[in-house]
Amino acid sequence: MNPRVKKIISIDNFSIKALWSDDQIRVNDFSQFLSEYFEKKDSAYFKILNDSTFQKAKTDARYIGKM
């Protein structure tokens, strides 16, 4: 079974530190992935390039998103 995000511990810049269902704590840095979308204003990812929007990330114990 693939591990799922249980809880977001912290969000710093474009990195999310989270507790996963396998009881591991991991930091996922999305900055390199998101950097491809700075010029693509029509992309859904462009909307979360604003730091205050990214800081609103939540989890439903399966996914990370704005809920």
N, CA, C and O atoms as a GROMACS GRO file, in nm:
protein
  268
    1MET      N    1   0.084  -0.118   0.000
    1MET     CA    2   0.000   0.000   0.000
    1MET      C    3   0.088   0.125   0.000
    1MET      O    4   0.188   0.131   0.072
    2ASN      N    5   0.052   0.222  -0.080
    2ASN     CA    6   0.129   0.346  -0.086
    2ASN      C    7   0.101   0.431   0.037
    2ASN      O    8  -0.014   0.447   0.077
    3PRO      N    9   0.207   0.487   0.097
    3PRO     CA   10   0.185   0.575   0.212
    3PRO      C   11   0.107   0.700   0.171
    3PRO      O   12   0.121   0.749   0.060
    4ARG      N   13   0.027   0.749   0.263
    4ARG     CA   14  -0.053   0.870   0.243
    4ARG      C   15  -0.014   0.973   0.349
    4ARG      O   16   0.038   0.939   0.455
    5VAL      N   17  -0.039   1.098   0.319
    5VAL     CA   18  -0.012   1.205   0.414
    5VAL      C   19  -0.119   1.201   0.523
    5VAL      O   20  -0.238   1.210   0.495
    6LYS      N   21  -0.074   1.188   0.649
    6LYS     CA   22  -0.167   1.189   0.762
    6LYS      C   23  -0.186   1.330   0.816
    6LYS      O   24  -0.297   1.370   0.851
    7LYS      N   25  -0.075   1.405   0.822
    7LYS     CA   26  -0.081   1.536   0.885
    7LYS      C   27   0.030   1.625   0.830
    7LYS      O   28   0.144   1.580   0.815
    8ILE      N   29  -0.004   1.749   0.800
    8ILE     CA   30   0.098   1.847   0.762
    8ILE      C   31   0.154   1.907   0.890
    8ILE      O   32   0.079   1.958   0.973
    9ILE      N   33   0.285   1.899   0.905
    9ILE     CA   34   0.351   1.951   1.024
    9ILE      C   35   0.386   2.098   1.006
    9ILE      O   36   0.362   2.180   1.094
   10SER      N   37   0.444   2.130   0.890
   10SER     CA   38   0.480   2.270   0.863
   10SER      C   39   0.492   2.293   0.713
   10SER      O   40   0.511   2.200   0.634
   11ILE      N   41   0.480   2.421   0.677
   11ILE     CA   42   0.497   2.464   0.539
   11ILE      C   43   0.594   2.580   0.540
   11ILE      O   44   0.571   2.680   0.608
   12ASP      N   45   0.702   2.568   0.465
   12ASP     CA   46   0.804   2.673   0.459
   12ASP      C   47   0.842   2.694   0.314
   12ASP      O   48   0.890   2.602   0.247
   13ASN      N   49   0.821   2.816   0.265
   13ASN     CA   50   0.840   2.846   0.124
   13ASN      C   51   0.756   2.748   0.043
   13ASN      O   52   0.634   2.746   0.059
   14PHE      N   53   0.816   2.668  -0.041
   14PHE     CA   54   0.740   2.571  -0.120
   14PHE      C   55   0.774   2.428  -0.078
   14PHE      O   56   0.773   2.336  -0.160
   15SER      N   57   0.805   2.411   0.051
   15SER     CA   58   0.833   2.279   0.107
   15SER      C   59   0.728   2.245   0.212
   15SER      O   60   0.688   2.330   0.292
   16ILE      N   61   0.684   2.121   0.210
   16ILE     CA   62   0.585   2.074   0.307
   16ILE      C   63   0.646   1.960   0.387
   16ILE      O   64   0.690   1.859   0.331
   17LYS      N   65   0.648   1.977   0.518
   17LYS     CA   66   0.693   1.872   0.610
   17LYS      C   67   0.568   1.802   0.661
   17LYS      O   68   0.479   1.866   0.718
   18ALA      N   69   0.561   1.670   0.641
   18ALA     CA   70   0.438   1.598   0.673
   18ALA      C   71   0.467   1.463   0.738
   18ALA      O   72   0.571   1.402   0.716
   19LEU      N   73   0.371   1.420   0.819
   19LEU     CA   74   0.371   1.286   0.876
   19LEU      C   75   0.291   1.198   0.781
   19LEU      O   76   0.179   1.232   0.743
   20TRP      N   77   0.350   1.085   0.744
   20TRP     CA   78   0.287   0.994   0.648
   20TRP      C   79   0.229   0.874   0.720
   20TRP      O   80   0.260   0.849   0.837
   21SER      N   81   0.145   0.799   0.653
   21SER     CA   82   0.076   0.684   0.712
   21SER      C   83   0.170   0.571   0.753
   21SER      O   84   0.130   0.482   0.828
   22ASP      N   85   0.294   0.574   0.704
   22ASP     CA   86   0.393   0.475   0.748
   22ASP      C   87   0.474   0.526   0.867
   22ASP      O   88   0.578   0.471   0.902
   23ASP      N   89   0.423   0.635   0.929
   23ASP     CA   90   0.482   0.700   1.047
   23ASP      C   91   0.618   0.763   1.021
   23ASP      O   92   0.694   0.788   1.114
   24GLN      N   93   0.650   0.788   0.896
   24GLN     CA   94   0.772   0.859   0.860
   24GLN      C   95   0.739   1.007   0.843
   24GLN      O   96   0.630   1.044   0.800
   25ILE      N   97   0.835   1.092   0.879
   25ILE     CA   98   0.821   1.236   0.854
   25ILE      C   99   0.910   1.268   0.735
   25ILE      O  100   1.029   1.237   0.734
   26ARG      N  101   0.850   1.330   0.634
   26ARG     CA  102   0.924   1.364   0.512
   26ARG      C  103   0.901   1.510   0.478
   26ARG      O  104   0.796   1.567   0.507
   27VAL      N  105   1.003   1.568   0.415
   27VAL     CA  106   0.991   1.704   0.362
   27VAL      C  107   0.990   1.692   0.210
   27VAL      O  108   1.082   1.636   0.150
   28ASN      N  109   0.886   1.745   0.149
   28ASN     CA  110   0.875   1.747   0.004
   28ASN      C  111   0.891   1.891  -0.043
   28ASN      O  112   0.813   1.978  -0.007
   29ASP      N  113   0.992   1.914  -0.124
   29ASP     CA  114   1.020   2.047  -0.178
   29ASP      C  115   0.961   2.055  -0.318
   29ASP      O  116   1.005   1.984  -0.409
   30PHE      N  117   0.862   2.141  -0.335
   30PHE     CA  118   0.794   2.155  -0.463
   30PHE      C  119   0.849   2.270  -0.546
   30PHE      O  120   0.798   2.296  -0.656
   31SER      N  121   0.952   2.340  -0.497
   31SER     CA  122   1.000   2.461  -0.565
   31SER      C  123   1.052   2.434  -0.706
   31SER      O  124   1.022   2.511  -0.797
   32GLN      N  125   1.128   2.329  -0.726
   32GLN     CA  126   1.180   2.301  -0.860
   32GLN      C  127   1.067   2.265  -0.956
   32GLN      O  128   1.064   2.313  -1.069
   33PHE      N  129   0.974   2.182  -0.911
   33PHE     CA  130   0.860   2.146  -0.995
   33PHE      C  131   0.777   2.269  -1.031
   33PHE      O  132   0.742   2.288  -1.147
   34LEU      N  133   0.747   2.352  -0.932
   34LEU     CA  134   0.662   2.469  -0.956
   34LEU      C  135   0.732   2.577  -1.037
   34LEU      O  136   0.665   2.658  -1.102
   35SER      N  137   0.865   2.580  -1.036
   35SER     CA  138   0.938   2.683  -1.110
   35SER      C  139   0.909   2.678  -1.260
   35SER      O  140   0.925   2.778  -1.330
   36GLU      N  141   0.867   2.563  -1.309
   36GLU     CA  142   0.833   2.550  -1.451
   36GLU      C  143   0.706   2.627  -1.488
   36GLU      O  144   0.679   2.648  -1.606
   37TYR      N  145   0.629   2.669  -1.389
   37TYR     CA  146   0.498   2.729  -1.416
   37TYR      C  147   0.494   2.880  -1.392
   37TYR      O  148   0.387   2.940  -1.400
   38PHE      N  149   0.610   2.944  -1.363
   38PHE     CA  150   0.612   3.088  -1.340
   38PHE      C  151   0.565   3.168  -1.461
   38PHE      O  152   0.508   3.276  -1.445
   39GLU      N  153   0.587   3.117  -1.579
   39GLU     CA  154   0.548   3.188  -1.702
   39GLU      C  155   0.417   3.138  -1.761
   39GLU      O  156   0.370   3.191  -1.862
   40LYS      N  157   0.356   3.038  -1.700
   40LYS     CA  158   0.235   2.976  -1.756
   40LYS      C  159   0.112   3.016  -1.675
   40LYS      O  160   0.063   2.939  -1.593
   41LYS      N  161   0.065   3.136  -1.698
   41LYS     CA  162  -0.046   3.191  -1.619
   41LYS      C  163  -0.177   3.114  -1.635
   41LYS      O  164  -0.265   3.125  -1.550
   42ASP      N  165  -0.192   3.035  -1.741
   42ASP     CA  166  -0.313   2.956  -1.763
   42ASP      C  167  -0.311   2.822  -1.689
   42ASP      O  168  -0.411   2.751  -1.686
   43SER      N  169  -0.197   2.789  -1.630
   43SER     CA  170  -0.183   2.661  -1.561
   43SER      C  171  -0.250   2.665  -1.423
   43SER      O  172  -0.250   2.768  -1.356
   44ALA      N  173  -0.305   2.552  -1.383
   44ALA     CA  174  -0.362   2.541  -1.248
   44ALA      C  175  -0.254   2.558  -1.142
   44ALA      O  176  -0.281   2.607  -1.033
   45TYR      N  177  -0.131   2.517  -1.173
   45TYR     CA  178  -0.021   2.530  -1.078
   45TYR      C  179   0.019   2.675  -1.056
   45TYR      O  180   0.072   2.708  -0.950
   46PHE      N  181  -0.003   2.761  -1.153
   46PHE     CA  182   0.034   2.902  -1.140
   46PHE      C  183  -0.034   2.965  -1.019
   46PHE      O  184   0.023   3.053  -0.954
   47LYS      N  185  -0.155   2.922  -0.989
   47LYS     CA  186  -0.232   2.979  -0.878
   47LYS      C  187  -0.165   2.957  -0.743
   47LYS      O  188  -0.180   3.040  -0.653
   48ILE      N  189  -0.092   2.848  -0.726
   48ILE     CA  190  -0.030   2.821  -0.596
   48ILE      C  191   0.112   2.874  -0.587
   48ILE      O  192   0.181   2.849  -0.488
   49LEU      N  193   0.158   2.946  -0.690
   49LEU     CA  194   0.291   3.005  -0.684
   49LEU      C  195   0.296   3.123  -0.588
   49LEU      O  196   0.404   3.165  -0.547
   50ASN      N  197   0.181   3.176  -0.552
   50ASN     CA  198   0.174   3.279  -0.450
   50ASN      C  199   0.197   3.212  -0.315
   50ASN      O  200   0.126   3.117  -0.280
   51ASP      N  201   0.297   3.260  -0.240
   51ASP     CA  202   0.335   3.195  -0.114
   51ASP      C  203   0.218   3.188  -0.016
   51ASP      O  204   0.202   3.087   0.053
   52SER      N  205   0.136   3.293  -0.009
   52SER     CA  206   0.025   3.290   0.087
   52SER      C  207  -0.079   3.185   0.047
   52SER      O  208  -0.144   3.127   0.134
   53THR      N  209  -0.096   3.159  -0.081
   53THR     CA  210  -0.186   3.054  -0.127
   53THR      C  211  -0.128   2.916  -0.095
   53THR      O  212  -0.199   2.828  -0.048
   54PHE      N  213   0.003   2.898  -0.120
   54PHE     CA  214   0.068   2.770  -0.092
   54PHE      C  215   0.060   2.738   0.058
   54PHE      O  216   0.046   2.622   0.096
   55GLN      N  217   0.069   2.840   0.142
   55GLN     CA  218   0.064   2.822   0.288
   55GLN      C  219  -0.070   2.766   0.335
   55GLN      O  220  -0.080   2.717   0.447
   56LYS      N  221  -0.173   2.774   0.252
   56LYS     CA  222  -0.306   2.726   0.289
   56LYS      C  223  -0.325   2.576   0.262
   56LYS      O  224  -0.436   2.524   0.276
   57ALA      N  225  -0.219   2.507   0.223
   57ALA     CA  226  -0.230   2.364   0.192
   57ALA      C  227  -0.283   2.286   0.312
   57ALA      O  228  -0.247   2.312   0.426
   58LYS      N  229  -0.370   2.192   0.283
   58LYS     CA  230  -0.431   2.105   0.384
   58LYS      C  231  -0.423   1.961   0.335
   58LYS      O  232  -0.390   1.936   0.219
   59THR      N  233  -0.452   1.867   0.423
   59THR     CA  234  -0.460   1.727   0.383
   59THR      C  235  -0.590   1.666   0.434
   59THR      O  236  -0.643   1.705   0.538
   60ASP      N  237  -0.641   1.571   0.359
   60ASP     CA  238  -0.759   1.495   0.402
   60ASP      C  239  -0.718   1.352   0.438
   60ASP      O  240  -0.800   1.260   0.435
   61ALA      N  241  -0.590   1.334   0.471
   61ALA     CA  242  -0.529   1.205   0.505
   61ALA      C  243  -0.508   1.118   0.383
   61ALA      O  244  -0.472   1.000   0.396
   62ARG      N  245  -0.529   1.174   0.265
   62ARG     CA  246  -0.498   1.104   0.140
   62ARG      C  247  -0.416   1.193   0.048
   62ARG      O  248  -0.317   1.148  -0.010
   63TYR      N  249  -0.457   1.318   0.036
   63TYR     CA  250  -0.395   1.410  -0.059
   63TYR      C  251  -0.362   1.541   0.010
   63TYR      O  252  -0.414   1.573   0.116
   64ILE      N  253  -0.273   1.617  -0.055
   64ILE     CA  254  -0.246   1.753  -0.013
   64ILE      C  255  -0.312   1.844  -0.115
   64ILE      O  256  -0.299   1.822  -0.235
   65GLY      N  257  -0.381   1.945  -0.068
   65GLY     CA  258  -0.446   2.039  -0.158
   65GLY      C  259  -0.508   2.153  -0.079
   65GLY      O  260  -0.496   2.158   0.043
   66LYS      N  261  -0.571   2.242  -0.148
   66LYS     CA  262  -0.643   2.352  -0.084
   66LYS      C  263  -0.785   2.304  -0.062
   66LYS      O  264  -0.860   2.284  -0.158
   67MET      N  265  -0.824   2.285   0.062
   67MET     CA  266  -0.956   2.228   0.092
   67MET      C  267  -1.041   2.326   0.168
   67MET      O  268  -1.155   2.295   0.202
   0.00000   0.00000   0.00000
